[in-house]
Amino acid sequence: MGSVDPSRLSLVLFARLSGLVVAVSVLYWALFLPNLGLSYSTLHPLLMVIGFILVSGEAILIHRWLPGSRKTKKAVHLWLQGMALASAVFGIWTKFHYQRGVFANFYSLHSWMGLLSVSLFAAQWVTGFMSFWHRGEVRTTRTTFLPWHVFLGLYTYGLAIATAETGLLEKLTFLQTKRNVPRRGSESMTVNGLGLGLALLGCIVITAAILPKYQSHSRDEKLVYSSQDRPKCLSS
Amino acid sequence: MGSVDPSRLSLVLFARLSGLVVAVSVLYWALFLPNLGLSYSTLHPLLMVIGFILVSGEAILIHRWLPGSRKTKKAVHLWLQGMALASAVFGIWTKFHYQRGVFANFYSLHSWMGLLSVSLFAAQWVTGFMSFWHRGEVRTTRTTFLPWHVFLGLYTYGLAIATAETGLLEKLTFLQTKRNVPRRGSESMTVNGLGLGLALLGCIVITAAILPKYQSHSRDEKLVYSSQDRPKCLSS
């Protein structure tokens, strides 16, 4: 069991704080502002922002703060990412309910990026499950695979956030041009704040994920920056 | 002078290929499709995608392939990033020419994210110039600062790409709702392809930037992944 240093813990708390701002913004937009209403249109941003992005961010952070054995951390990481994947699939499913059939709505860049993110996420989950949890691979294969799992996971997380930003812009531009929603009204400002909150959240979660401890006494994974063959930590 | 290994060189070539696809897509959209036309509206995506994102990506990759001394690499990196910054500022300036004054157009999440990206980029350029080129800082300060410069630089690059994606969605949704541009027409598909190309480009450039050599014989910077206190390379 490794000790948790204060700088990493404060990053985790900061991530939670920005996550809270994001969650409150999307709930306020979906439930209290008039243009979404209770429908599949409301479910989609709730599932994608809270169920997919926020839960997935928590799963990434598990390795940074949760005490206990590596097996416990991996189990919680796997379950949380499984919940995030289920939310994402359910979130896509909500878009199957408009007119003109199942695939008629998948025309936009937002939907293409979303399908790419969720496909990458599902592939990551399955390969992660097989190699870490199921332990079907030999140790050297898993050791080689781990940094790629971390890198691809963080890339997928970033892509999911970028996709959410495009979704916010798509919806807001539609509301502003078709339904005359004011460009500086409370709905527009709430969605803009939500978008900035997501960008901030992404930065903090990725920083917390790759920042090593100042002095590492544990046997955790860490990412070390080496300049001119003299290794040093990102936080040194 | 460090040798360049094949896997990193192939990533650089792959980045160039996806960059070429992105450049051709944005040029085709701006110059040959009817809804942009030759105006400030055309200049903005050209400056932001080619002048800012593609040139900035090249500047990031300089450290991965250019032979020569560290000073040469830093000089080319600095000049290219300076060109990218100038393009970005010019690209924002093109949005000062619509009705209702200078700041009337900065209402959208896209513009807020864009201002954040360019501000971060400018801060990175100035601090990078001061600490590396001007060498105003002592060596230990620069050594501590370098990994943060790399991390914040890659984050800013990712944020700029996410901002571009939101811009594409904003423009396309506007064209589809206001001007009845077909959702599966050539313009929509070109912009969608451009967006996917940008997402791919971002992935390749960031991978090339953090991927160390298989066997490092040079004195270049590298990012090393260490698991259970046994350092190993991402590509091992």
Interface residues (C-beta under 8 A of the other chain):
Chain A: Y107 S108 L109 H110 W112 M113 L116 T143 T144 L146 P147 W148 V150 F151 Y155 G158 L159 I161 A162 T163 E165 T166 G167 L168 L169 E170 L172 T173 F174 T177 K178 R183 R184 S188 V191 N192 G195 L196 A199 C203 I206 T207 I210 S216 R219 E221 K222 L223 V224 Y225 S226 S227 Q228 D229 P231 K232 L234 S236
Chain B: Y107 S108 L109 H110 W112 M113 L116 T143 T144 L146 P147 W148 V150 F151 Y155 G158 L159 I161 A162 T163 E165 T166 G167 L168 L169 E170 L172 T173 F174 T177 K178 R183 R184 S188 V191 N192 G195 L196 A199 C203 I206 T207 I210 S216 R219 E221 K222 L223 V224 Y225 S226 S227 Q228 D229 P231 K232 L234 S236
